[in-house]
Amino acid sequence: MRRLFSALAPSIAAGRNLLMGGFLNAAGLGFAIYVGVILLPGIRGTPAMLQSVRAGDISIGEASGGGLVIAVPVMLLGLLVFARHGAMTVLTHFRAALMFLWAFTCLVLVLTVPFGDHPDAFSQLAQYLVTLGGFVLCMCFWQAPARDVDDALAMAFAAIAAGLIVAAVVQGFHDYRWVGLIHPNHYARYAYIALVLHSILTRRVSLLVFLPCFAASYIVSARTVMIGIVVFYLGYLCCTARGIPIGRKARNAILRLLAGVLIALPVICAVVLRFIDSERLLERLTNDLAVFDTERGVFSGFTGRSESWNAFFDSMDQFVFYGYGFRSSRYNMHTVHSGILSYFMDFGLLLGGLLLTVIVLRTVYLIWSGLKLPDQRSLICGLALASTLLIQCFEPDNFNIGFIGAFFFMMILGYARPPLHRAAVRKLVWRATDPVPPTVTPALSGSARDNAGPMRPYRNPQRRQFSISESTKVS
């Protein structure tokens, strides 16, 4: 029971802070409105609208009523107001990152615009600049005071969790896995983002949040997101596992526990299988996950994704070297259903490879710094980036400010520890240096101590000298 209370304590503290005025947060309100406006049309969607969307008569954007026109500006405005806390910190302490963004933008303008095949270069350039500005605001977001950052993260998590619960209660799960007008893969990505945000907020991956998020992705049969959630949780367990105890008693206790588990597990499985039809259970699992389905199974080419990936290799000798421009898939320039390959399709082989390399190096650095310092928030952000890159191998969104999963990927990518103040740096330096050992003065005898009188403080005991009168008294 004590462990349960300790696990719930960070979440309870975050909720208490919101009730005590933490909800009056510019970034938090922007996140809540952003998530609510995007999810509300999907929750209110009717089965007839869903049939029209699946038949291709209308698009998701038309069915949602253009909510992104309201959601994105409100969210950016909230981040802009919130950036007053960390804008100067970013300008003074993160000049290298800003210089890289400036150089990369110049290369995008030089290489992709003149040489790339763009259907609407100005629109793509405007989207790129808006996304770049949003990423800079995400960098400023993390430099705000810790209490304000936690309140904003709590607001975002509460908005996503409430949206997912309301969608499941109101719409339910259809036979073809849609939740209202929310695509099943998007619903699972939202559950994954909720898990990541809660983990960053509480600085630990809670099993009580992992289980419902994994169950939500299982219900909609989003296998890629399920793998990403499991990798994220197992990576956290591996990185935070304690070492093998040195004592013999502790090692023997662990060995006895491991032996008991290995002996009891087959017995438990045998007892459970006597009351459960194992063939029906395996059939249910394969049907839910569509393992052998002709359209979504293991022999379907990753649900047709392998055919879309061939577009990358077919276009490599044409325009892939320079790229098709930012978010070129929106203009039907290609149908590559992979976020990793979209880096190359949008920015070209040179710039796309450079951007992907920087993201991978940033992921490795966050995990390394989280283990080295240790810093739980850095570790969780690094693990979230690694699992998101795994998901992006099969999902198309990487930098898309209008998609909840892609936007929070950008926000996590912009994470950096706030720089320490001078007083904190001096404190760390003082702790790191070895203190000067105190000098030991010889003890006086009883008669000499009585005649010497009270001891007077000296700044440097090594320079203490007895006067002639004191020496004569001692003698």
Buried (B, 14 or more C-beta within 10 A) or exposed (E): EEEEEEBEEBBEBBEEBBEEEBBEBBBBBBBBBBBBBBBBBBBBBEEEBBEBBEEEEEEBEEBBEEBBEBBBEBBBBBBBBBBEBBBEBBEEBBEEBEEBBEEBBEBBEEBBBEEBBBEEBEBBBEBBEBBBBBBBBBBBBBBBEEEBBBBBBBBBBBBBBBBBEBBBEEBEBEEEBBBBBBBBBBBBBBBBBBBBBBBBBBBBBBEEBBEBBBEBBBBBBBBBBBBBBBBBBEBBEEBBEEEEEEEEEEEEEEEEEEEEEEEEEEEEEEEEEEEEEEEEEEEEEEEBBBBEBEEBBEEBEBBEBEEBBEBBEEBEEEBBBBBBBBBBBBBEBBBBBBBBBBBBBBBBBBBBEBBBEBBEEBBEEBBEBBBEEEBBBBBBBBBBBBBBBBBBBBBBBBBBBBBBBBBBBBBBBBBBBBEEEEEEEEEEEEEEEEEEEEEEEEEEEEEEEEEEEEEEEEEEEEEEEEEEEBEEBBE
